[in-house]
């Protein structure tokens, strides 16, 4: 039996390990590519369009504004949505100022047009008005509105 010099054995072992590692990398790339394609398909699909009647209900829950370096308190709110109108209240005066008005549902967005008159003694960005992203999970309705500077309003509501 002929023995190869020791230095060649190490080179062969190193080459085999390098080939095995290269083979594993190819499999990992393939798996990663398949995962990325799957995620694109899953997240890229259009969300089901919401019907006006599917959100028509009485909702109770919490309103909170978030902003960098500012801590806002939550408020208990009631929001009544009909097929094309809304009304509601908050346990804190003008935080948020809900009152009443018209709504329009456009895909995953709820557009509110507040019909009430307000005094000038508070921040009018707290008025329930404008465009909100709408997410429904079971009996929970979440409305989100964003403002410049990473400021967000969240209505986290439960269907009654």
N, C-alpha and C positions, 0 to 999 in steps of 0.2 A: 504494500500500500504506500502510495506516494503522498506525502504531506506537502501542501502548499506552504510557502513561507507565511509566517504569522501576519506580516503587514498586508498581504493580499486578502487574508480572511477578514481583517477589519474593514478593508475597502469593500469587499463583497457584502458584508453585513450592513455597512453604512449605505451602500447602494440599494439594498433590499429595503431597508428602513425608509430611505428617501422615496422609493417607488411606492411603498405602502402608504406613506404619508400623502404623496401626490394623489394616489387613488382615493384616499379618504377625503381629501380636499375636493376632488371632483364630485364625489357623492354629496358632500356638504353643500357645494355650490348648487347642485341640482335640487337638493331638498330646499335650500333657501330660495331658489328661483321659483319652485312650485309654491312655496309658502307666500311669496310676494304676489304671484299671480292669483292665488286663492284670495288673499286679502284685497286685492284690487277688485276682483269680481264681487266679493261680498260687500265691501264698502262703496263700491261704485254704482251699485244698483240704486235706482230711484226708490225713495221711500214712498210708501203707499200714500196717495193723496187723501187728505182728510176731508170728509164731507162736513158741511156746516152743521148738520144735525148730530154728528158724532161728538161734537164738543158742547152742544147745547145741554146745560145742566147748571146746578148750583155747586160751587166749589168753595172749600174753606181750606185755609193753610197759612203760609208764611210768606211775607215779602222781606227781602234783604237786599241791600246794595253793598257791593264790594268795591274797594278801591285800594290802590297801593298806599300804605302809610296812614290809612283812615279806618277806624273801626266803627261801623254802623250797627245799631241795634236792630234786631228783627221786629217785625210788626205782624200781628194777626190780622188776616184779611178775609173777606168774603167777596167772591166774584160770581155774578150770575151772568152766564152767557146764553143768549138765544141765537137763533139762526142768523140774525143780522144786527143784534144789539147787545149791549152789556150794561150792567149796573153793579155797584159794589160799595163796600165800606172798609175802613181800616180802624183798628183800635187806637191808632195814634193820628192826631189831626194832621192832615196833609202829608202823611208819610205812610203809604203813597196816597195821593189824591185820586180816588177812582171815580166817584160820581156816576155818570152815565153817558152813553153815546152809541155810536154805530160801530160794528166790526165787519171786516171782510176777511175771509180765509183764502189765502193764495198759496196752494201747496202746503208747505210746512211752516208757513208764516201766518200770523194773525196781525191784521192792521186795524188799529183802534183809532177812531176819531172822536175825541171827547167833546160833548156838546155843552158842558157846563162852563159857567163864568167863575173865575177864581180871582182872589185878591192877590196883590203883589207882595205879600209879606212872607213868602217862602220860595224855595228853589223850584221853579216850574218843571225841571226835569223829573220831579217826583210825580207829575201828572200821568195817569195811565192814558197814554196817547202815543201813536206812532207804530212802528213795526217791531214785532216780537217773534223770535224763533220759538216754535211750538213743538214740544215733545210729549207724547202720550205713552205711558207705560202702565197698562192695566187701568186702575182707577186714579192714577196720578197724572196730573197735567202740569208741565213745567213751561213757563214762559220766560224767555231770556231776552234782554235788550242790552246792547253794548253801546258805550260812549267812548270818545277819544280818551286816551290815557289809561287804558285797561280798567275802566269803570264798567260794572255790570249790575243790572237789576235782575233779580230772580223772583218769580212768583212760583212757589212750590205748593201745589194745591191738590187736595183730595176731593174726588167726586162724592157728593153727599147722597 
